[in-house]
Amino acid sequence: MIIGAGVEQVSAYEAAKKRGLVVVGTDMDPDAPGFVHADYTILVSTRDADATVIAALEFHRIHPVDGIMTIANDVPYTVARVAHALGLPSISLEAARCVTDKLLMKERFTSYNVACPWFATVDSVVELREYINADVNQDFVLKPVDGRGARGVLLINREVDLEWAFRESRRCGDSGRLILEKFIPGMQLSTESFLLDGQCFTAAIAERNYSRLEQFRPNIIEDGGTIPAPLDAKTKKAIDDVILRGAAAIGITAGIVKGDIVIDHTGQPLIIELAARLSGGWFATHQIPAATGVSLVDAVISYSLGETLTPSQLMPTHQRATAIRYWFPSEGKISQIDGEEELKQVPGLLRYGFFRKHGDSQPKIRMHPDRFGYVIVMGEHRDEALLRVAQAMECIKIKVDS
């Protein structure tokens, strides 16, 4: 069973079918693209854990389910609830709650002395202003404890309208609860690791591209990333160690762990967040296999079925580079999109996609879903990948009528 059948989940369906597995997908959208590859479909919201459990139990009585997973979908609690109801491999329900509540997660990190940026809960504008005024030279990140897709994630200081920031961030979460963190300048990283037998196998580390930080401030918008990140062996080892300890702090000792990491001015890696799922952005499905040969999608399928995994399945077979970048047109109605045929001729092109088409409205960039589209390229080394992705970005010209 795969929770979610959106475009970024399609690769999991394809991988499962390639292995000869019978697949049931769940999604509230009857036209979800993953359903094309499913043997059975269940129409239910991926975020409604109770309804998904009821539907899964009903299905399980007729067609026994052997494993459950998700990818690129912030629904680890739904996955864990269904897995526990069906007696299938999964993280604990408490761990699932931790990875869906950023405050609970950070409190666990603090209790177990896992390095992470300073944080505090914020329940009012008055409280927010007190924190900001207490450290006037510090930038902070304000976000919902249960947010996703960079919704309501704001880079703030005393120059920002704090009443607006509080309202904006609060409306983007389900619970209305907010967390404030110190913004740590330094290299930001995306990691994708599999925990097995007390070891952390990190298939790849991408340097996250925040070159547009000032352009979209106070909204924090990522413009893709590059594999490999420019790190030495010592730092990579430190990253594995902090991921292993951070995962243990929230109760995860086996399975997939996605990390958001920042390297501070001393060279120490700090955990911003951990997620108990395969990442989105075609990181696990396209970038990592192209760069390293490791299929974490297959590893998660095997783990969810209770199959035995070996370290060799998680070790790179080659070392190449990949890069992903996004297009950010101005706000307005899209009247023309040129250069797609030229884009297809770029060396090393792995995948590209547009989220909007001619005649659609391009919103102002406030969160990740507002990006127009993406392109992913591969190179033999980092510099080649960066050169190719820049070439790819130049191909597409988007005309917008404001």
C-alpha positions in Angstrom: 0.0 0.0 0.0 1.3 3.4 -1.0 -0.1 6.4 0.8 -0.5 9.2 -1.8 -0.8 9.0 -5.5 0.5 12.4 -6.6 3.0 13.0 -9.3 6.0 12.6 -7.0 4.7 9.3 -5.7 4.5 7.8 -9.3 8.1 6.5 -9.1 7.2 4.3 -6.1 4.3 2.8 -7.9 6.6 2.0 -10.9 9.3 0.5 -8.7 6.8 -1.7 -6.9 5.2 -2.9 -10.2 8.7 -3.6 -11.6 9.2 -6.0 -8.7 5.9 -7.8 -9.5 4.1 -6.5 -6.5 0.4 -5.9 -6.3 -0.2 -2.2 -5.5 -3.0 -0.4 -3.8 -2.8 3.4 -3.7 -4.7 5.9 -1.5 -5.5 9.5 -2.4 -8.5 11.8 -2.2 -8.1 12.7 -5.9 -9.7 10.2 -8.2 -7.5 11.5 -11.1 -4.2 11.2 -9.1 -1.5 10.1 -11.6 -0.2 7.3 -9.4 -3.6 5.5 -9.7 -2.7 4.7 -13.3 -0.1 2.3 -12.0 -2.2 0.9 -9.1 -4.0 -2.5 -9.1 -6.5 -1.1 -6.5 -7.4 2.4 -5.4 -8.8 3.8 -2.2 -10.3 7.3 -2.2 -9.4 8.9 1.1 -7.3 11.9 2.2 -3.7 11.0 3.0 -3.9 13.4 6.0 -6.9 11.8 7.5 -5.3 9.0 9.5 -8.6 7.8 11.1 -10.4 7.5 7.7 -7.3 5.8 6.1 -7.1 3.2 8.9 -10.8 2.3 8.5 -10.5 2.1 4.7 -7.2 0.0 4.9 -8.8 -2.4 7.4 -11.7 -2.9 5.2 -9.5 -3.5 2.2 -7.2 -5.8 4.2 -10.0 -8.2 5.1 -10.4 -9.0 1.4 -6.9 -8.4 0.1 -4.2 -8.8 2.8 -1.6 -6.0 2.7 2.0 -7.0 3.3 3.6 -3.5 3.5 2.9 0.2 3.6 4.9 3.3 2.6 4.9 6.8 1.3 7.2 9.1 -0.5 7.4 12.9 -0.9 4.4 13.2 1.4 4.4 14.5 5.0 2.1 11.8 6.3 4.2 9.6 8.5 1.5 9.5 11.1 -1.0 8.1 8.7 1.5 5.5 7.5 2.3 4.5 11.1 -1.4 4.3 12.1 -2.2 2.0 9.2 0.9 -0.1 9.7 0.1 -0.6 13.4 -3.5 -1.4 12.7 -2.4 -4.1 10.1 0.5 -5.4 12.1 3.1 -4.2 9.5 6.7 -2.9 9.9 6.7 0.8 10.8 8.1 3.4 13.2 6.3 3.8 16.5 3.3 6.0 16.8 5.2 8.2 19.2 8.0 8.6 16.7 5.5 9.5 14.0 4.0 12.1 16.2 7.5 13.6 16.8 8.2 14.0 13.1 4.9 15.7 12.5 5.3 18.2 15.3 8.5 20.3 15.0 8.3 21.5 18.6 8.0 18.0 20.0 10.9 17.0 17.8 13.2 19.8 18.9 12.3 19.1 22.6 13.5 15.6 22.1 16.7 16.8 20.5 17.3 19.0 23.5 16.6 16.3 26.0 19.1 14.0 24.3 21.8 16.7 23.7 21.4 16.5 19.9 22.7 19.7 18.2 20.0 21.9 16.8 19.4 25.7 16.5 18.0 27.5 19.5 14.1 27.4 19.5 11.1 28.5 21.5 7.4 28.4 21.2 5.6 31.6 20.4 2.0 32.0 21.5 1.4 35.7 20.9 2.8 38.7 19.0 3.9 40.2 22.3 6.0 37.1 23.0 7.4 37.1 19.5 8.4 40.8 19.8 10.2 40.1 23.2 12.3 37.4 21.6 13.2 39.5 18.6 14.0 42.6 20.7 16.2 40.6 23.0 18.7 39.8 20.2 18.4 42.7 17.7 21.3 41.5 15.5 19.9 38.0 15.1 17.7 36.7 12.2 15.0 34.2 13.2 12.9 31.7 11.4 9.2 31.6 12.3 7.1 28.7 11.2 4.1 26.5 12.0 5.0 23.4 14.1 3.0 21.3 11.6 3.7 23.2 8.3 4.9 21.8 5.0 6.1 23.0 1.6 7.7 26.2 3.2 4.2 27.5 3.9 4.3 30.1 6.6 8.1 29.8 7.0 9.4 33.3 7.4 12.9 34.8 7.9 12.3 37.7 10.3 14.0 40.3 12.4 12.9 43.6 14.1 12.5 45.2 10.6 9.6 42.9 9.7 6.0 43.7 10.6 5.8 41.1 13.4 2.0 41.3 13.7 1.7 40.4 10.0 4.4 37.6 10.4 2.6 36.1 13.3 -0.7 36.0 11.4 0.8 34.8 8.2 2.7 31.9 9.8 -0.2 30.9 12.0 -2.7 30.6 9.1 -0.4 28.2 7.3 -0.5 25.5 10.0 -3.3 23.2 11.1 -2.9 23.7 14.8 -2.1 27.4 14.9 1.0 26.7 17.0 4.2 28.4 16.1 7.9 27.8 16.7 10.7 30.4 16.5 14.3 29.3 15.7 17.5 31.2 15.4 18.6 31.4 11.8 22.1 29.8 11.5 24.2 31.2 8.6 26.1 28.4 6.9 25.9 25.7 4.3 22.4 24.1 4.3 22.1 20.5 3.4 19.5 17.9 2.4 20.4 14.3 3.4 18.7 11.0 2.7 19.8 8.2 5.0 18.8 4.7 5.8 19.3 3.4 9.3 20.3 -0.3 9.5 21.8 -2.3 12.4 22.8 0.8 14.3 24.5 2.4 11.4 23.6 5.4 9.3 24.0 4.9 5.6 23.7 8.4 3.9 23.3 7.7 0.2 23.7 11.4 -0.8 24.0 14.9 0.6 22.8 17.8 -1.4 23.9 21.4 -0.9 20.6 23.4 -0.8 20.6 26.5 -3.0 19.3 29.5 -1.1 20.8 32.1 -3.5 17.4 33.8 -3.7 17.0 34.3 0.0 17.1 38.1 -0.1 14.9 38.2 -3.3 11.9 36.5 -1.6 12.5 37.5 2.0 10.8 37.2 4.4 9.5 34.0 2.7 12.2 31.3 2.6 12.3 29.7 -0.8 14.8 27.1 -1.8 16.0 27.0 -5.4 17.0 23.4 -5.7 20.2 21.8 -4.7 23.4 20.1 -5.9 24.9 16.6 -5.3 27.5 16.2 -4.0 27.8 18.9 -1.4 31.4 20.2 -0.9 32.2 18.4 2.3 35.2 16.6 3.7 35.1 13.1 5.1 35.2 14.3 8.7 32.1 16.5 8.2 30.3 13.7 6.5 31.0 11.4 9.4 29.8 14.1 11.8 26.6 14.4 9.8 26.0 10.6 10.0 26.5 10.7 13.7 24.1 13.5 14.4 21.4 12.0 12.2 21.8 8.7 14.0 21.5 10.4 17.4 18.7 12.7 16.3 16.7 9.8 15.0 17.2 7.8 18.2 16.1 10.8 20.2 12.7 10.7 18.5 12.5 6.9 18.6 13.7 5.8 15.2 16.4 3.2 15.0 15.7 1.7 11.5 14.4 2.8 8.2 14.5 5.9 6.1 15.4 9.3 7.6 15.4 12.6 5.6 17.4 15.4 7.1 17.6 19.2 6.9 21.0 20.1 8.2 23.0 23.3 8.6 26.8 23.6 9.2 27.5 26.4 11.7 30.6 28.7 11.8 32.6 26.1 13.8 31.9 23.3 11.2 29.4 21.5 13.5 26.3 20.0 11.8 23.0 21.0 13.4 19.7 19.3 12.7 17.0 21.7 11.6 14.5 18.9 11.0 14.2 15.2 10.4 11.5 13.4 8.5 10.6 9.7 8.5 9.9 9.4 4.8 11.5 9.5 1.4 12.0 13.1 0.2 10.3 14.9 -2.6 11.8 17.1 -5.3 12.8 13.9 -7.2 15.7 13.7 -4.7 15.2 10.0 -3.8 13.7 8.9 -7.1 16.0 10.6 -9.7 18.9 12.6 -8.2 20.3 10.0 -5.8 20.1 7.0 -8.2 21.8 9.0 -10.9 24.5 10.3 -8.6 25.2 7.2 -6.6 23.4 4.2 -8.0 21.5 3.7 -4.7 17.8 3.1 -4.9 16.3 4.2 -1.6 12.8 3.6 -3.0 13.6 -0.1 -3.4 15.2 -0.1 0.1 12.0 1.4 1.6 9.8 -1.1 -0.3 11.9 -4.0 1.1 11.8 -2.6 4.6 8.1 -2.1 4.6 7.6 -5.7 3.5 9.8 -7.0 6.3 12.5 -8.2 3.9 16.2 -8.3 4.9 18.4 -5.5 3.8 22.2 -5.6 3.5 24.7 -2.7 3.7 25.7 -3.4 0.1 22.2 -2.3 -1.1 22.8 1.1 0.6 26.3 1.8 -0.6 27.1 3.9 -3.7 28.2 2.1 -6.8 29.5 5.3 -8.5 30.1 9.0 -7.8 28.5 11.5 -10.2 26.8 14.8 -9.7 23.2 16.1 -10.2 21.6 19.5 -9.8 18.0 20.7 -9.7 16.9 24.3 -10.2 13.5 26.1 -10.4 12.0 28.8 -12.5 10.5 31.9 -10.8 8.5 34.0 -13.2 6.9 37.3 -12.1 3.3 37.3 -11.0 0.6 37.4 -13.7 -1.0 35.5 -16.5 1.3 33.2 -18.4 1.1 34.2 -22.1 4.1 32.3 -23.6 6.5 29.5 -22.8 9.4 29.1 -25.2 12.5 26.9 -25.4 11.2 23.5 -24.4 12.7 21.8 -27.5 16.0 23.5 -26.8 15.8 22.3 -23.2 15.4 18.7 -24.3 18.9 18.9 -26.1 20.8 19.9 -22.9 23.5 17.3 -22.1 22.8 15.2 -19.0 19.1 16.2 -18.8 17.4 13.8 -16.4 13.9 15.3 -16.0 12.0 18.6 -16.2 8.5 19.7 -15.5 6.2 22.7 -15.6 3.5 23.1 -12.9 1.6 25.6 -15.0 0.8 26.1 -18.7 -0.1 28.8 -21.1 -3.1 30.8 -19.9 -2.6 29.9 -16.2 -2.0 32.4 -13.5 1.5 32.6 -12.0 1.1 33.6 -8.3 3.5 35.7 -6.3 6.3 33.5 -4.9 5.5 32.9 -1.2 6.0 29.1 -0.8 7.4 26.2 -2.8 4.2 25.3 -4.6 4.4 28.8 -6.2 7.5 27.8 -8.3 6.8 27.5 -12.0 8.8 24.4 -12.8 12.0 22.5 -12.4 14.9 20.9 -14.3 17.3 18.2 -13.2 20.6 17.4 -14.9 23.5 15.0 -14.3 27.2 15.5 -14.8 30.4 13.5 -14.2 31.3 16.0 -11.5 29.8 18.9 -9.6 31.1 21.7 -11.9 29.7 20.0 -14.9 26.3 19.5 -13.3 26.2 23.2 -12.3 27.2 24.3 -15.8 24.5 22.1 -17.4 21.8 23.2 -15.1 22.6 26.8 -15.8 22.4 26.1 -19.5 19.0 24.3 -19.0 17.6 27.3 -17.0 18.5 29.7 -19.8 16.6 27.7 -22.4 13.1 28.4 -21.0 11.7 31.9 -21.5 8.4 32.6 -19.7 6.3 35.6 -20.7 3.9 36.9 -18.1 1.3 39.6 -18.5 1.1 41.4 -15.2 
